[in-house]
Amino acid sequence: MLKIPKMTMRERAFGYPYEAPEGAYLLQNGYQLALPDTYDFSNRVAVLSVGSNRAPAQLYRKFGERAEVPVTPVAVKDCDIVHVANLADYGAVPCSAFPSPGASITLNIAWLTGQQLEIMHATESLGEAYDWIEWDLSAITALSHRLPTRLFGYAAIAGAFNLCGDGPFALEKIAAKDRQFTVASQQVMQQQIFAALGSGVADIYQWVEHVQSDAGLRRDIRQRLTEKAVQPANPPWQKSDDLEG
């Protein structure tokens, strides 16, 4: 049993996408527990977590102390996780899945209730930052428990980060096999934005605080990032209109 800590705004910005277990777990009443082999997934929607939603601390922040969320690991083939051409309100460069033939990555599925799914849609800025998608199950292999009959998720609308060229950039904190993309840390991505658009601010820490408090600055940054973005080709998912899963 592991008590899940709360995060400060600075931790949210610089720690993204946060620590996540490699195997299955159960978020329950603010604790990270072992997930029973016999857990009943009935009446839950399977959502592939590609970034911070993999982490108990993020699920805890989104759903609260009384939430129960079962999480199971899966392998995804011909895909990687990359930094996207966007900036979260709290100052992190978020991420998304991106086609990468030959690569494979271990992620997890958060099995959500209908109410939790509504919360997740809101936190993912559905229709603005991310599209709601359904995955091709031929790309997915269960590493424990079982696969769902349908698997949903979120894909970044803006595309992959490419502000200074040479993108996409794979996430340093999420390991993958046979990667094709250059690996970069959250700080490297933030530093690129700061170097290009952070004039008049003493350092990156003050700049992130400025980003967190200034909606106009965030809009300007997002516009610049979008202009340089790389869009995925032939992804193993398609946009879905079934918002309730």
C-alpha positions, 0 to 999 in steps of 0.5 A, spaced: 500 500 500 502 506 497 499 513 499 499 517 493 502 524 494 499 531 492 503 535 487 505 542 487 505 547 481 512 546 480 512 539 480 506 538 475 510 543 470 517 540 471 515 533 473 511 531 467 509 525 465 510 523 473 512 516 475 508 510 473 508 503 475 510 498 470 505 493 472 497 493 474 495 497 480 488 499 483 487 507 485 483 506 491 481 512 496 488 515 495 492 509 495 496 505 490 494 498 491 495 491 488 490 490 482 486 483 484 486 478 478 479 477 479 477 484 478 470 486 475 471 491 469 464 491 468 461 497 466 467 501 465 470 504 459 477 502 457 482 508 456 489 508 453 493 512 458 499 515 454 502 521 458 501 523 465 494 519 466 499 513 467 501 516 473 497 514 480 498 522 482 495 524 476 489 520 477 488 522 484 489 529 482 483 528 477 478 524 481 479 525 488 481 521 494 475 517 494 476 514 487 477 507 485 480 506 478 483 499 476 489 500 471 492 495 467 499 494 462 499 493 455 504 493 449 503 498 443 506 496 437 509 501 431 508 507 436 512 511 440 510 517 445 512 524 443 512 531 446 506 535 442 506 542 439 502 545 445 503 547 452 499 545 458 496 551 463 501 549 468 507 550 464 508 542 461 509 540 454 504 535 454 505 528 450 501 524 445 502 517 441 505 518 434 506 512 429 513 509 429 514 503 425 518 498 428 518 501 435 514 498 441 512 501 448 509 499 454 503 503 457 497 502 461 489 502 460 485 506 465 478 503 466 473 509 468 466 509 470 462 514 466 462 519 471 470 519 471 470 519 463 466 525 463 471 528 468 477 526 464 474 529 457 474 535 461 481 535 463 483 533 456 480 539 453 476 535 448 476 538 442 481 543 443 487 540 445 485 532 444 481 528 439 477 522 442 479 516 438 478 509 438 484 504 437 486 498 432 486 493 437 491 489 433 496 494 435 495 492 442 497 486 447 495 485 454 501 484 459 496 482 465 489 481 466 485 482 459 484 486 453 477 490 452 473 489 447 474 496 445 479 501 447 479 509 447 484 514 448 486 521 446 490 524 440 493 531 440 490 535 435 496 540 434 501 534 432 508 533 434 513 538 437 518 541 432 519 548 434 526 548 432 526 543 427 528 535 428 522 533 431 518 529 433 521 528 440 520 522 444 519 522 451 525 521 456 521 518 462 517 513 458 522 508 455 520 504 448 524 499 444 527 500 437 525 508 437 526 512 431 525 519 434 530 523 438 529 522 445 528 529 449 526 531 456 521 535 459 526 540 461 529 540 454 522 542 450 521 547 455 528 550 454 527 551 447 520 555 448 523 559 453 529 561 449 525 562 443 519 566 447 522 567 454 525 574 453 525 579 459 524 573 464 530 571 468 530 564 468 526 558 466 523 557 473 520 564 473 518 563 466 514 557 467 510 561 473 509 567 468 506 561 463 501 559 469 499 566 470 498 569 463 493 566 459 495 570 453 502 568 453 500 561 453 495 562 447 501 566 443 506 560 445 501 555 442 500 558 436 507 558 434 508 551 436 502 549 432 505 553 426 511 548 426 508 542 428 509 535 425 502 531 424 502 523 424 501 519 418 497 513 418 496 512 425 493 505 428 487 509 431 481 513 428 477 519 431 471 517 435 464 520 436 462 515 441 464 520 447 461 515 452 465 509 450 
